[in-house]
Amino acid sequence: MDQTENALSRLLAEKGVLLADGATGTNLFEMGLTSGEAPELWNESDPDKIRALHRGFVEAGSDIILTNSFGGTRHRMKLHNAQDRVHELNRRAAEIAREIADASGRTVIVAGSVGPTGELFVPLGAMTYDEAVASFSEQMAGLKEGGADVLWIETMSSPEEIHAAAEAAIATGMPYVFTASFDTAGKTMMGLAPSALHTVTADLSQAPIAVGANCGVGASDLLSAILDITAADPNAIVVAKANCGVPVVKGDSVIYTGTPEVMSNYACMAMDSGARIIGGCCGTACEHLAAMRLAIDTHEKGPRPDMEAIIEATGPMVNKTSAANDDQPRRERKGRRRG
């Protein structure tokens, strides 16, 4: 596929830098989602709340909205006895987002969110590569039918799972983006370093439109990964979608420490680090996105920052950088789900 033929590439060529959206899970919890409930079921049971979430992101200035389908594979949906409803739930997710995007009066990209299956590949677990491709293909067919512009493979930790999802996207006939969560000593839970991200799908017939990092443990840590990714391939289109500050547990709640000012600083640092698609992950609400929209529109690109400048702008790092942890055993790493 000629990458210039897809809507995301055209909008990137037009605008240069795009604002993605904010958190799905944490914002839906504010709307009444309960712990253990599947957000994807709301596509049918409470679609007005999903519409409100997308509309809020668009009104805050987002150029890209992600569908409410992060856990939409049969492996995650079986936890809610909905494994036989994968196609319809993903189709509805894309239809709702498409409705809001088309009503916006401007070009808004609908990105079909595809998260990890939650399964381990053999020999560590039971999932085979072919089973993963089939699972992602089932989900992606629904997203395509519902009107998604691009498939957005996100919060990944396993190179093999990224590859399987990308292969499924190509077979579905859709352009795709993928991001990983570098939340464990500067690498993913399965040991993938930011600098190696570009190599994961190098053998496939269709390259991703963009690659990058999302979620993780904080804006400074994510920007460290972005520096590694852009250094490894300065010509790549890179996605930065950081959590809104650092999560802090207060009683039964998880509070994210990022303010609109911090997220505005983060957006500027992301641009200077070479990212061209910038958004927020866990904890990122509409007020944060509005500040990021203003930052992107008014920022004059500066020199490539070092970590000292990033930490001054967005706060201290939680982990060491990937390069400082190249020898850390994988068994010491922990995982994280996008919020």
VMD Tcl script that draws the C-alpha trace (Angstrom):
set ca {
  {0.00 0.00 0.00}
  {1.24 3.48 -0.88}
  {1.37 5.19 2.53}
  {0.31 8.52 0.99}
  {-3.06 6.96 0.12}
  {-4.20 6.67 3.73}
  {-5.93 9.40 5.72}
  {-3.37 9.50 8.54}
  {-0.42 10.05 6.21}
  {-2.31 12.76 4.34}
  {-3.11 14.63 7.55}
  {0.50 14.30 8.73}
  {1.68 15.77 5.44}
  {-0.78 18.63 5.85}
  {-0.19 19.50 9.50}
  {3.29 18.19 10.30}
  {2.53 17.28 13.92}
  {-0.72 15.72 15.13}
  {-2.40 15.62 18.52}
  {-3.71 12.19 19.48}
  {-6.28 11.68 22.22}
  {-6.07 10.94 25.94}
  {-6.93 8.08 28.29}
  {-9.80 5.71 27.64}
  {-9.88 3.58 30.77}
  {-9.27 6.24 33.43}
  {-11.78 8.61 31.84}
  {-14.40 5.87 31.63}
  {-13.85 5.09 35.31}
  {-14.76 8.73 35.97}
  {-17.97 8.08 34.01}
  {-18.91 5.08 36.14}
  {-17.01 2.09 34.77}
  {-16.29 -0.32 37.60}
  {-13.19 -2.38 38.26}
  {-13.36 -5.67 36.37}
  {-15.95 -4.39 33.89}
  {-15.08 -4.56 30.19}
  {-15.07 -1.06 28.61}
  {-15.78 -2.65 25.23}
  {-19.23 -3.80 26.38}
  {-20.20 -0.14 26.76}
  {-20.09 0.15 22.96}
  {-23.48 -1.54 23.04}
  {-24.80 -1.00 26.56}
  {-23.85 2.68 27.05}
  {-22.74 4.15 23.70}
  {-23.60 7.74 24.70}
  {-20.79 7.72 27.25}
  {-18.34 6.54 24.59}
  {-19.61 9.25 22.27}
  {-19.11 11.83 25.04}
  {-15.54 10.68 25.59}
  {-14.65 10.91 21.89}
  {-16.45 14.24 21.55}
  {-14.54 15.67 24.49}
  {-11.23 14.67 22.92}
  {-12.21 16.20 19.57}
  {-13.37 19.44 21.21}
  {-10.03 19.60 23.07}
  {-8.29 19.53 19.68}
  {-7.36 15.91 19.03}
  {-6.58 15.00 15.43}
  {-6.75 11.26 16.21}
  {-9.23 9.40 18.39}
  {-8.75 5.77 19.40}
  {-11.70 3.41 19.41}
  {-12.94 1.84 22.64}
  {-11.58 -1.57 21.68}
  {-8.25 -1.96 23.49}
  {-9.22 -5.32 24.99}
  {-11.27 -6.40 21.99}
  {-9.60 -9.73 21.17}
  {-11.38 -12.97 21.98}
  {-8.69 -13.73 24.58}
  {-9.65 -10.70 26.65}
  {-13.35 -10.81 25.88}
  {-13.61 -14.41 27.09}
  {-13.01 -13.06 30.60}
  {-16.46 -11.45 30.23}
  {-18.09 -14.36 28.35}
  {-18.14 -12.20 25.22}
  {-15.62 -14.06 23.05}
  {-18.32 -14.73 20.46}
  {-19.13 -11.01 20.12}
  {-15.68 -9.81 19.03}
  {-16.69 -8.67 15.56}
  {-19.80 -6.77 16.59}
  {-18.20 -5.05 19.60}
  {-15.21 -3.88 17.56}
  {-17.44 -2.79 14.69}
  {-19.55 -0.75 17.10}
  {-16.40 0.77 18.63}
  {-15.31 2.02 15.22}
  {-18.80 3.15 14.22}
  {-19.17 5.32 17.34}
  {-15.78 6.95 16.84}
  {-16.48 7.42 13.12}
  {-19.76 9.15 13.93}
  {-18.03 11.68 16.20}
  {-15.12 12.21 13.80}
  {-17.41 12.84 10.84}
  {-19.51 15.32 12.82}
  {-16.48 17.38 13.84}
  {-16.33 19.60 10.76}
  {-12.65 18.82 10.19}
  {-10.46 15.81 9.50}
  {-10.24 13.56 12.54}
  {-8.59 10.17 12.17}
  {-10.32 7.13 13.64}
  {-7.66 4.73 14.91}
  {-8.75 1.19 15.73}
  {-7.22 0.43 19.12}
  {-5.69 -3.06 19.36}
  {-4.10 -4.01 22.69}
  {-2.23 -7.15 23.68}
  {-4.10 -10.42 24.10}
  {-2.82 -10.90 27.63}
  {-1.51 -14.35 26.66}
  {2.07 -15.60 26.62}
  {3.48 -17.25 23.53}
  {4.85 -20.78 23.58}
  {7.02 -21.99 25.23}
  {6.30 -19.59 28.11}
  {2.54 -19.88 27.55}
  {-0.03 -21.61 25.40}
  {-0.51 -19.17 22.52}
  {1.00 -19.96 19.14}
  {1.97 -17.30 16.64}
  {-0.73 -18.38 14.17}
  {-3.38 -18.23 16.90}
  {-2.32 -14.67 17.69}
  {-2.59 -13.62 14.04}
  {-6.05 -15.17 13.84}
  {-7.18 -13.44 17.03}
  {-6.00 -10.03 15.88}
  {-7.45 -10.57 12.41}
  {-10.88 -11.25 13.91}
  {-10.78 -8.02 15.90}
  {-9.39 -5.96 13.03}
  {-12.09 -7.12 10.61}
  {-14.69 -5.57 12.92}
  {-12.74 -2.32 13.23}
  {-12.37 -2.11 9.46}
  {-16.06 -2.73 8.86}
  {-16.94 -0.04 11.40}
  {-14.96 2.61 9.53}
  {-11.53 2.87 11.18}
  {-8.93 4.72 9.11}
  {-5.92 2.97 10.60}
  {-5.20 0.12 13.01}
  {-3.46 1.29 16.19}
  {-1.55 -1.57 17.83}
  {-0.61 -0.30 21.29}
  {0.87 -0.96 24.74}
  {2.77 -3.99 23.45}
  {5.68 -5.67 25.19}
  {6.42 -8.75 23.09}
  {8.14 -8.33 19.71}
  {6.45 -11.54 18.56}
  {3.01 -10.18 19.45}
  {3.70 -6.89 17.67}
  {4.76 -8.86 14.60}
  {1.62 -11.02 14.73}
  {-0.64 -7.98 15.05}
  {1.15 -6.21 12.20}
  {0.82 -9.30 10.00}
  {-2.90 -9.39 10.79}
  {-3.25 -5.71 9.92}
  {-1.61 -6.24 6.55}
  {-3.84 -9.23 5.84}
  {-6.87 -7.11 6.77}
  {-5.80 -4.58 4.14}
  {-5.32 -1.72 6.59}
  {-2.48 0.71 7.33}
  {-1.15 0.34 10.86}
  {0.76 2.02 13.67}
  {2.35 0.25 16.63}
  {3.58 1.41 20.01}
  {5.20 -0.39 22.91}
  {5.22 0.28 26.63}
  {8.78 0.71 27.90}
  {7.81 0.41 31.52}
  {10.44 -1.94 32.91}
  {13.96 -0.61 33.40}
  {13.60 1.37 30.20}
  {12.56 -1.67 28.16}
  {9.33 -3.56 27.65}
  {8.37 -6.39 30.00}
  {9.72 -8.85 27.41}
  {13.03 -7.04 27.03}
  {12.51 -5.01 23.85}
  {14.63 -1.85 23.85}
  {13.35 1.39 22.26}
  {16.25 1.46 19.81}
  {15.22 -1.96 18.45}
  {11.58 -1.04 17.84}
  {12.10 -0.37 14.13}
  {13.45 -3.88 13.53}
  {10.37 -5.75 14.76}
  {8.37 -5.62 11.51}
  {11.26 -5.10 9.10}
  {10.61 -8.39 7.30}
  {6.92 -7.73 6.58}
  {5.59 -6.62 3.21}
  {4.11 -3.37 4.55}
  {5.84 -1.00 6.94}
  {3.96 0.78 9.72}
  {2.99 4.41 9.20}
  {4.45 5.22 12.60}
  {5.99 3.55 15.64}
  {6.52 4.78 19.14}
  {5.90 4.53 22.87}
  {2.81 4.78 25.03}
  {1.82 4.28 28.66}
  {4.83 3.37 30.82}
  {5.57 5.09 34.11}
  {5.74 8.83 33.38}
  {6.42 11.49 30.80}
  {10.17 11.77 31.41}
  {10.69 8.00 31.11}
  {8.65 7.90 27.91}
  {10.59 10.80 26.42}
  {13.82 8.93 27.16}
  {12.44 6.10 24.99}
  {11.46 8.60 22.27}
  {15.04 9.89 22.15}
  {16.28 6.32 21.62}
  {13.66 5.59 18.96}
  {14.34 8.74 16.94}
  {18.10 8.29 17.23}
  {17.80 4.77 15.83}
  {15.80 5.99 12.81}
  {15.71 9.78 12.37}
  {13.37 9.47 9.37}
  {10.63 7.51 11.13}
  {7.30 9.01 12.11}
  {7.26 8.55 15.88}
  {4.37 8.43 18.33}
  {4.64 9.69 21.93}
  {1.64 8.96 24.14}
  {2.71 9.35 27.77}
  {0.80 8.85 30.96}
  {-0.31 12.06 32.67}
  {2.53 12.21 35.16}
  {3.29 9.38 37.57}
  {0.55 7.21 39.12}
  {0.17 7.56 42.89}
  {-2.07 5.24 44.92}
  {-4.36 7.07 47.34}
  {-6.67 4.69 49.16}
  {-8.61 2.76 46.54}
  {-7.81 5.26 43.79}
  {-4.89 5.81 41.45}
  {-4.15 9.50 40.93}
  {-1.98 10.76 38.08}
  {0.23 13.69 39.05}
  {0.45 15.46 35.69}
  {-1.03 18.94 35.38}
  {-1.98 20.72 32.15}
  {1.28 22.67 32.48}
  {3.35 19.49 32.79}
  {1.60 17.93 29.79}
  {2.11 21.11 27.80}
  {5.83 20.96 28.60}
  {5.83 17.28 27.68}
  {4.27 18.03 24.27}
  {7.00 20.58 23.54}
  {9.75 18.19 24.64}
  {8.21 15.43 22.51}
  {8.26 17.67 19.44}
  {11.87 18.64 20.07}
  {12.74 14.95 20.54}
  {11.40 14.16 17.07}
  {7.87 12.88 17.74}
  {5.20 13.85 15.22}
  {2.14 12.24 16.81}
  {1.74 13.31 20.42}
  {-1.00 12.37 22.86}
  {-1.66 11.21 26.38}
  {-2.30 7.83 27.95}
  {-3.46 6.93 31.47}
  {-4.82 9.89 33.43}
  {-4.90 12.27 30.47}
  {-8.17 14.21 30.43}
  {-9.56 16.86 28.10}
  {-8.03 19.78 30.02}
  {-4.58 18.22 29.54}
  {-5.21 17.74 25.82}
  {-6.37 21.34 25.41}
  {-3.08 22.52 26.92}
  {-1.15 20.16 24.65}
  {-3.08 21.43 21.60}
  {-2.04 25.01 22.42}
  {1.54 23.91 23.00}
  {1.75 22.12 19.64}
  {0.19 25.05 17.79}
  {2.44 27.71 19.35}
  {5.71 25.88 20.00}
  {8.75 26.92 18.00}
  {10.83 23.79 17.55}
  {13.99 23.91 19.61}
  {17.17 21.84 19.76}
  {17.05 18.16 20.55}
  {16.83 18.00 24.36}
  {18.97 15.96 26.70}
  {17.53 14.16 29.71}
  {18.47 17.01 32.02}
  {16.24 19.39 30.05}
  {13.44 16.82 29.89}
  {13.52 16.20 33.64}
  {13.49 19.92 34.34}
  {10.40 20.32 32.13}
  {8.40 17.21 33.02}
  {9.72 15.87 36.33}
  {12.09 13.15 37.55}
  {12.42 9.76 35.92}
  {11.05 6.68 37.66}
  {13.33 4.11 36.00}
  {16.84 4.16 34.65}
  {17.20 4.50 30.91}
  {17.19 1.44 28.70}
  {20.88 1.82 27.91}
  {21.70 1.72 31.62}
  {19.83 -1.58 32.02}
  {20.90 -3.62 29.03}
  {22.08 -6.46 31.27}
  {19.06 -6.59 33.58}
  {17.44 -10.04 33.62}
  {13.97 -10.16 32.09}
  {12.54 -11.92 35.14}
  {12.95 -8.64 37.09}
  {10.58 -6.78 34.77}
  {6.89 -6.19 35.34}
  {4.05 -5.37 32.95}
  {1.40 -2.66 32.72}
  {-1.94 -2.20 30.96}
  {-2.93 0.99 29.19}
  {-5.37 3.15 31.18}
}
mol new
graphics top color blue
foreach p $ca { graphics top sphere $p radius 0.5 }
foreach p [lrange $ca 0 end-1] q [lrange $ca 1 end] { graphics top cylinder $p $q radius 0.2 }
display resetview
